[in-house]
Structures are given as structure tokens and as C-alpha cells.
Amino acid sequence: MTPAHNKRFKRDSQRVAFLLCVVFCDYGVMRKVSSSVVCPLSRRYIEVHENIYY
């Protein structure tokens, strides 16, 4: 008999991983490229209106 997988845990862990990626992309792991910001985790470009980065 094989153990049953917990589908709810799988969905929740995927959701947490996605949220962590979004948090790191928005706050910590940004690189300024002219007037846009590149997020290396999701490789997406974000337009920046302010020049202040934390």
C-alpha cells in the first residue's frame, strides 16, 4: 500500500513558495536597470517611479 499524498499541503506549499518569490522580487533582490527593475527570480521587468531602493 502506498502512502496517500496530502494535496492540501502540496497546494499550500506551492502558494508559500510563490509568495516568497513575490516578496523577494519586490523588496530584497532587485537590480536597477535604467528606468526599470529586473527581478532575477521571476525574470520580469517592473517599471519604477521612485529612485529609492531598500
PDB file of N, CA, C and O in Angstrom, chain B, residues numbered from 101:
ATOM      1  N   MET B 101       0.843  -1.181   0.000  1.00  0.00           N
ATOM      2  CA  MET B 101       0.000   0.000   0.000  1.00  0.00           C
ATOM      3  C   MET B 101       0.893   1.251   0.000  1.00  0.00           C
ATOM      4  O   MET B 101       1.796   1.374   0.827  1.00  0.00           O
ATOM      5  N   THR B 102       0.636   2.160  -0.919  1.00  0.00           N
ATOM      6  CA  THR B 102       1.424   3.391  -0.999  1.00  0.00           C
ATOM      7  C   THR B 102       0.795   4.468  -0.126  1.00  0.00           C
ATOM      8  O   THR B 102      -0.427   4.525   0.009  1.00  0.00           O
ATOM      9  N   PRO B 103       1.619   5.316   0.461  1.00  0.00           N
ATOM     10  CA  PRO B 103       1.059   6.382   1.298  1.00  0.00           C
ATOM     11  C   PRO B 103       0.333   7.418   0.445  1.00  0.00           C
ATOM     12  O   PRO B 103       0.781   7.757  -0.650  1.00  0.00           O
ATOM     13  N   ALA B 104      -0.773   7.909   0.947  1.00  0.00           N
ATOM     14  CA  ALA B 104      -1.550   8.928   0.234  1.00  0.00           C
ATOM     15  C   ALA B 104      -0.878  10.286   0.395  1.00  0.00           C
ATOM     16  O   ALA B 104      -0.413  10.636   1.480  1.00  0.00           O
ATOM     17  N   HIS B 105      -0.835  11.036  -0.683  1.00  0.00           N
ATOM     18  CA  HIS B 105      -0.235  12.367  -0.640  1.00  0.00           C
ATOM     19  C   HIS B 105      -1.248  13.364  -0.093  1.00  0.00           C
ATOM     20  O   HIS B 105      -2.450  13.249  -0.333  1.00  0.00           O
ATOM     21  N   ASN B 106      -0.751  14.319   0.627  1.00  0.00           N
ATOM     22  CA  ASN B 106      -1.609  15.350   1.172  1.00  0.00           C
ATOM     23  C   ASN B 106      -1.715  16.480   0.152  1.00  0.00           C
ATOM     24  O   ASN B 106      -0.815  17.315   0.058  1.00  0.00           O
ATOM     25  N   LYS B 107      -2.810  16.515  -0.613  1.00  0.00           N
ATOM     26  CA  LYS B 107      -2.969  17.504  -1.675  1.00  0.00           C
ATOM     27  C   LYS B 107      -3.083  18.915  -1.114  1.00  0.00           C
ATOM     28  O   LYS B 107      -2.603  19.869  -1.726  1.00  0.00           O
ATOM     29  N   ARG B 108      -3.704  19.047   0.026  1.00  0.00           N
ATOM     30  CA  ARG B 108      -3.842  20.373   0.625  1.00  0.00           C
ATOM     31  C   ARG B 108      -2.473  20.939   0.998  1.00  0.00           C
ATOM     32  O   ARG B 108      -2.208  22.119   0.770  1.00  0.00           O
ATOM     33  N   PHE B 109      -1.607  20.110   1.566  1.00  0.00           N
ATOM     34  CA  PHE B 109      -0.256  20.552   1.912  1.00  0.00           C
ATOM     35  C   PHE B 109       0.518  20.940   0.661  1.00  0.00           C
ATOM     36  O   PHE B 109       1.273  21.913   0.680  1.00  0.00           O
ATOM     37  N   LYS B 110       0.343  20.198  -0.420  1.00  0.00           N
ATOM     38  CA  LYS B 110       1.044  20.496  -1.662  1.00  0.00           C
ATOM     39  C   LYS B 110       0.623  21.856  -2.203  1.00  0.00           C
ATOM     40  O   LYS B 110       1.472  22.646  -2.613  1.00  0.00           O
ATOM     41  N   ARG B 111      -0.685  22.140  -2.208  1.00  0.00           N
ATOM     42  CA  ARG B 111      -1.164  23.440  -2.680  1.00  0.00           C
ATOM     43  C   ARG B 111      -0.661  24.563  -1.788  1.00  0.00           C
ATOM     44  O   ARG B 111      -0.247  25.609  -2.287  1.00  0.00           O
ATOM     45  N   ASP B 112      -0.692  24.362  -0.474  1.00  0.00           N
ATOM     46  CA  ASP B 112      -0.240  25.398   0.449  1.00  0.00           C
ATOM     47  C   ASP B 112       1.250  25.659   0.298  1.00  0.00           C
ATOM     48  O   ASP B 112       1.676  26.813   0.349  1.00  0.00           O
ATOM     49  N   SER B 113       2.048  24.619   0.115  1.00  0.00           N
ATOM     50  CA  SER B 113       3.491  24.822  -0.036  1.00  0.00           C
ATOM     51  C   SER B 113       3.800  25.545  -1.342  1.00  0.00           C
ATOM     52  O   SER B 113       4.724  26.357  -1.388  1.00  0.00           O
ATOM     53  N   GLN B 114       3.045  25.267  -2.405  1.00  0.00           N
ATOM     54  CA  GLN B 114       3.243  25.984  -3.658  1.00  0.00           C
ATOM     55  C   GLN B 114       2.869  27.449  -3.499  1.00  0.00           C
ATOM     56  O   GLN B 114       3.542  28.328  -4.038  1.00  0.00           O
ATOM     57  N   ARG B 115       1.800  27.714  -2.761  1.00  0.00           N
ATOM     58  CA  ARG B 115       1.371  29.093  -2.524  1.00  0.00           C
ATOM     59  C   ARG B 115       2.426  29.854  -1.722  1.00  0.00           C
ATOM     60  O   ARG B 115       2.722  31.008  -2.029  1.00  0.00           O
ATOM     61  N   VAL B 116       2.992  29.217  -0.698  1.00  0.00           N
ATOM     62  CA  VAL B 116       4.025  29.856   0.120  1.00  0.00           C
ATOM     63  C   VAL B 116       5.266  30.131  -0.716  1.00  0.00           C
ATOM     64  O   VAL B 116       5.861  31.203  -0.597  1.00  0.00           O
ATOM     65  N   ALA B 117       5.664  29.192  -1.553  1.00  0.00           N
ATOM     66  CA  ALA B 117       6.837  29.394  -2.405  1.00  0.00           C
ATOM     67  C   ALA B 117       6.615  30.563  -3.359  1.00  0.00           C
ATOM     68  O   ALA B 117       7.527  31.359  -3.583  1.00  0.00           O
ATOM     69  N   PHE B 118       5.414  30.674  -3.921  1.00  0.00           N
ATOM     70  CA  PHE B 118       5.103  31.782  -4.820  1.00  0.00           C
ATOM     71  C   PHE B 118       5.140  33.112  -4.079  1.00  0.00           C
ATOM     72  O   PHE B 118       5.690  34.089  -4.588  1.00  0.00           O
ATOM     73  N   LEU B 119       4.555  33.158  -2.873  1.00  0.00           N
ATOM     74  CA  LEU B 119       4.547  34.397  -2.102  1.00  0.00           C
ATOM     75  C   LEU B 119       5.957  34.815  -1.706  1.00  0.00           C
ATOM     76  O   LEU B 119       6.271  36.005  -1.718  1.00  0.00           O
ATOM     77  N   LEU B 120       6.808  33.859  -1.357  1.00  0.00           N
ATOM     78  CA  LEU B 120       8.193  34.191  -1.029  1.00  0.00           C
ATOM     79  C   LEU B 120       8.917  34.777  -2.234  1.00  0.00           C
ATOM     80  O   LEU B 120       9.703  35.715  -2.100  1.00  0.00           O
ATOM     81  N   CYS B 121       8.651  34.226  -3.400  1.00  0.00           N
ATOM     82  CA  CYS B 121       9.263  34.757  -4.617  1.00  0.00           C
ATOM     83  C   CYS B 121       8.814  36.192  -4.851  1.00  0.00           C
ATOM     84  O   CYS B 121       9.628  37.049  -5.192  1.00  0.00           O
ATOM     85  N   VAL B 122       7.520  36.460  -4.669  1.00  0.00           N
ATOM     86  CA  VAL B 122       6.988  37.808  -4.861  1.00  0.00           C
ATOM     87  C   VAL B 122       7.603  38.773  -3.860  1.00  0.00           C
ATOM     88  O   VAL B 122       7.973  39.888  -4.227  1.00  0.00           O
ATOM     89  N   VAL B 123       7.718  38.360  -2.595  1.00  0.00           N
ATOM     90  CA  VAL B 123       8.294  39.231  -1.568  1.00  0.00           C
ATOM     91  C   VAL B 123       9.742  39.551  -1.889  1.00  0.00           C
ATOM     92  O   VAL B 123      10.145  40.712  -1.813  1.00  0.00           O
ATOM     93  N   PHE B 124      10.536  38.546  -2.246  1.00  0.00           N
ATOM     94  CA  PHE B 124      11.937  38.793  -2.556  1.00  0.00           C
ATOM     95  C   PHE B 124      12.086  39.653  -3.802  1.00  0.00           C
ATOM     96  O   PHE B 124      12.983  40.494  -3.866  1.00  0.00           O
ATOM     97  N   CYS B 125      11.226  39.457  -4.788  1.00  0.00           N
ATOM     98  CA  CYS B 125      11.318  40.254  -6.009  1.00  0.00           C
ATOM     99  C   CYS B 125      10.954  41.710  -5.740  1.00  0.00           C
ATOM    100  O   CYS B 125      11.568  42.618  -6.301  1.00  0.00           O
ATOM    101  N   ASP B 126       9.962  41.936  -4.884  1.00  0.00           N
ATOM    102  CA  ASP B 126       9.509  43.297  -4.650  1.00  0.00           C
ATOM    103  C   ASP B 126      10.411  44.062  -3.695  1.00  0.00           C
ATOM    104  O   ASP B 126      10.526  45.280  -3.825  1.00  0.00           O
ATOM    105  N   TYR B 127      11.058  43.397  -2.739  1.00  0.00           N
ATOM    106  CA  TYR B 127      11.783  44.129  -1.710  1.00  0.00           C
ATOM    107  C   TYR B 127      13.286  43.896  -1.689  1.00  0.00           C
ATOM    108  O   TYR B 127      14.044  44.860  -1.578  1.00  0.00           O
ATOM    109  N   GLY B 128      13.741  42.658  -1.789  1.00  0.00           N
ATOM    110  CA  GLY B 128      15.137  42.400  -1.490  1.00  0.00           C
ATOM    111  C   GLY B 128      16.074  42.242  -2.654  1.00  0.00           C
ATOM    112  O   GLY B 128      17.183  42.775  -2.617  1.00  0.00           O
ATOM    113  N   VAL B 129      15.678  41.531  -3.689  1.00  0.00           N
ATOM    114  CA  VAL B 129      16.636  41.087  -4.694  1.00  0.00           C
ATOM    115  C   VAL B 129      16.417  41.846  -5.992  1.00  0.00           C
ATOM    116  O   VAL B 129      16.245  41.241  -7.050  1.00  0.00           O
ATOM    117  N   MET B 130      16.424  43.169  -5.911  1.00  0.00           N
ATOM    118  CA  MET B 130      16.177  43.983  -7.096  1.00  0.00           C
ATOM    119  C   MET B 130      17.479  44.582  -7.608  1.00  0.00           C
ATOM    120  O   MET B 130      18.378  44.917  -6.837  1.00  0.00           O
ATOM    121  N   ARG B 131      17.555  44.704  -8.901  1.00  0.00           N
ATOM    122  CA  ARG B 131      18.682  45.383  -9.530  1.00  0.00           C
ATOM    123  C   ARG B 131      18.135  46.472 -10.441  1.00  0.00           C
ATOM    124  O   ARG B 131      17.216  46.236 -11.225  1.00  0.00           O
ATOM    125  N   LYS B 132      18.700  47.650 -10.333  1.00  0.00           N
ATOM    126  CA  LYS B 132      18.211  48.755 -11.157  1.00  0.00           C
ATOM    127  C   LYS B 132      18.832  48.668 -12.552  1.00  0.00           C
ATOM    128  O   LYS B 132      20.048  48.549 -12.700  1.00  0.00           O
ATOM    129  N   VAL B 133      17.975  48.731 -13.563  1.00  0.00           N
ATOM    130  CA  VAL B 133      18.430  48.748 -14.945  1.00  0.00           C
ATOM    131  C   VAL B 133      17.733  49.924 -15.608  1.00  0.00           C
ATOM    132  O   VAL B 133      16.546  49.844 -15.925  1.00  0.00           O
ATOM    133  N   SER B 134      18.452  51.000 -15.818  1.00  0.00           N
ATOM    134  CA  SER B 134      17.942  52.274 -16.340  1.00  0.00           C
ATOM    135  C   SER B 134      16.672  52.676 -15.600  1.00  0.00           C
ATOM    136  O   SER B 134      16.758  53.060 -14.434  1.00  0.00           O
ATOM    137  N   SER B 135      15.504  52.606 -16.219  1.00  0.00           N
ATOM    138  CA  SER B 135      14.289  53.045 -15.536  1.00  0.00           C
ATOM    139  C   SER B 135      13.413  51.885 -15.089  1.00  0.00           C
ATOM    140  O   SER B 135      12.297  52.104 -14.617  1.00  0.00           O
ATOM    141  N   SER B 136      13.890  50.675 -15.224  1.00  0.00           N
ATOM    142  CA  SER B 136      13.098  49.523 -14.796  1.00  0.00           C
ATOM    143  C   SER B 136      13.909  48.670 -13.834  1.00  0.00           C
ATOM    144  O   SER B 136      15.118  48.854 -13.692  1.00  0.00           O
ATOM    145  N   VAL B 137      13.240  47.746 -13.180  1.00  0.00           N
ATOM    146  CA  VAL B 137      13.885  46.865 -12.212  1.00  0.00           C
ATOM    147  C   VAL B 137      13.734  45.434 -12.685  1.00  0.00           C
ATOM    148  O   VAL B 137      12.650  45.019 -13.096  1.00  0.00           O
ATOM    149  N   VAL B 138      14.823  44.676 -12.627  1.00  0.00           N
ATOM    150  CA  VAL B 138      14.797  43.275 -13.038  1.00  0.00           C
ATOM    151  C   VAL B 138      14.749  42.410 -11.796  1.00  0.00           C
ATOM    152  O   VAL B 138      15.562  42.576 -10.888  1.00  0.00           O
ATOM    153  N   CYS B 139      13.815  41.502 -11.751  1.00  0.00           N
ATOM    154  CA  CYS B 139      13.743  40.539 -10.658  1.00  0.00           C
ATOM    155  C   CYS B 139      14.372  39.242 -11.145  1.00  0.00           C
ATOM    156  O   CYS B 139      13.828  38.608 -12.049  1.00  0.00           O
ATOM    157  N   PRO B 140      15.510  38.825 -10.572  1.00  0.00           N
ATOM    158  CA  PRO B 140      16.184  37.628 -11.075  1.00  0.00           C
ATOM    159  C   PRO B 140      15.437  36.333 -10.789  1.00  0.00           C
ATOM    160  O   PRO B 140      15.684  35.330 -11.459  1.00  0.00           O
ATOM    161  N   LEU B 141      14.528  36.324  -9.811  1.00  0.00           N
ATOM    162  CA  LEU B 141      13.820  35.086  -9.501  1.00  0.00           C
ATOM    163  C   LEU B 141      12.745  34.766 -10.531  1.00  0.00           C
ATOM    164  O   LEU B 141      12.589  33.610 -10.925  1.00  0.00           O
ATOM    165  N   SER B 142      12.003  35.780 -10.969  1.00  0.00           N
ATOM    166  CA  SER B 142      10.945  35.515 -11.940  1.00  0.00           C
ATOM    167  C   SER B 142      11.269  36.080 -13.316  1.00  0.00           C
ATOM    168  O   SER B 142      10.512  35.873 -14.265  1.00  0.00           O
ATOM    169  N   ARG B 143      12.397  36.797 -13.434  1.00  0.00           N
ATOM    170  CA  ARG B 143      12.850  37.397 -14.694  1.00  0.00           C
ATOM    171  C   ARG B 143      11.783  38.286 -15.315  1.00  0.00           C
ATOM    172  O   ARG B 143      11.528  38.216 -16.517  1.00  0.00           O
ATOM    173  N   ARG B 144      11.167  39.117 -14.496  1.00  0.00           N
ATOM    174  CA  ARG B 144      10.179  40.036 -15.026  1.00  0.00           C
ATOM    175  C   ARG B 144      10.679  41.462 -14.821  1.00  0.00           C
ATOM    176  O   ARG B 144      11.514  41.713 -13.952  1.00  0.00           O
ATOM    177  N   TYR B 145      10.173  42.385 -15.614  1.00  0.00           N
ATOM    178  CA  TYR B 145      10.569  43.778 -15.532  1.00  0.00           C
ATOM    179  C   TYR B 145       9.465  44.567 -14.841  1.00  0.00           C
ATOM    180  O   TYR B 145       8.280  44.368 -15.105  1.00  0.00           O
ATOM    181  N   ILE B 146       9.876  45.468 -13.951  1.00  0.00           N
ATOM    182  CA  ILE B 146       8.924  46.286 -13.211  1.00  0.00           C
ATOM    183  C   ILE B 146       9.300  47.738 -13.439  1.00  0.00           C
ATOM    184  O   ILE B 146      10.457  48.116 -13.252  1.00  0.00           O
ATOM    185  N   GLU B 147       8.336  48.558 -13.842  1.00  0.00           N
ATOM    186  CA  GLU B 147       8.597  49.981 -14.016  1.00  0.00           C
ATOM    187  C   GLU B 147       8.739  50.634 -12.655  1.00  0.00           C
ATOM    188  O   GLU B 147       7.995  50.323 -11.724  1.00  0.00           O
ATOM    189  N   VAL B 148       9.697  51.538 -12.546  1.00  0.00           N
ATOM    190  CA  VAL B 148       9.981  52.189 -11.269  1.00  0.00           C
ATOM    191  C   VAL B 148       9.712  53.679 -11.406  1.00  0.00           C
ATOM    192  O   VAL B 148      10.162  54.325 -12.352  1.00  0.00           O
ATOM    193  N   HIS B 149       8.966  54.213 -10.438  1.00  0.00           N
ATOM    194  CA  HIS B 149       8.675  55.641 -10.438  1.00  0.00           C
ATOM    195  C   HIS B 149       9.505  56.385  -9.405  1.00  0.00           C
ATOM    196  O   HIS B 149       9.624  57.608  -9.479  1.00  0.00           O
ATOM    197  N   GLU B 150      10.076  55.679  -8.454  1.00  0.00           N
ATOM    198  CA  GLU B 150      10.912  56.281  -7.428  1.00  0.00           C
ATOM    199  C   GLU B 150      12.338  55.765  -7.579  1.00  0.00           C
ATOM    200  O   GLU B 150      12.558  54.689  -8.136  1.00  0.00           O
ATOM    201  N   ASN B 151      13.294  56.522  -7.091  1.00  0.00           N
ATOM    202  CA  ASN B 151      14.694  56.119  -7.176  1.00  0.00           C
ATOM    203  C   ASN B 151      15.230  55.625  -5.845  1.00  0.00           C
ATOM    204  O   ASN B 151      16.446  55.556  -5.664  1.00  0.00           O
ATOM    205  N   ILE B 152      14.357  55.277  -4.909  1.00  0.00           N
ATOM    206  CA  ILE B 152      14.768  54.815  -3.586  1.00  0.00           C
ATOM    207  C   ILE B 152      14.587  53.309  -3.527  1.00  0.00           C
ATOM    208  O   ILE B 152      13.502  52.796  -3.800  1.00  0.00           O
ATOM    209  N   TYR B 153      15.671  52.589  -3.163  1.00  0.00           N
ATOM    210  CA  TYR B 153      15.625  51.134  -3.055  1.00  0.00           C
ATOM    211  C   TYR B 153      16.109  50.731  -1.683  1.00  0.00           C
ATOM    212  O   TYR B 153      17.071  51.301  -1.166  1.00  0.00           O
ATOM    213  N   TYR B 154      15.464  49.771  -1.098  1.00  0.00           N
ATOM    214  CA  TYR B 154      15.851  49.269   0.221  1.00  0.00           C
ATOM    215  C   TYR B 154      16.325  47.848   0.112  1.00  0.00           C
ATOM    216  O   TYR B 154      16.698  47.242   1.116  1.00  0.00           O
TER     217      TYR B 154
END
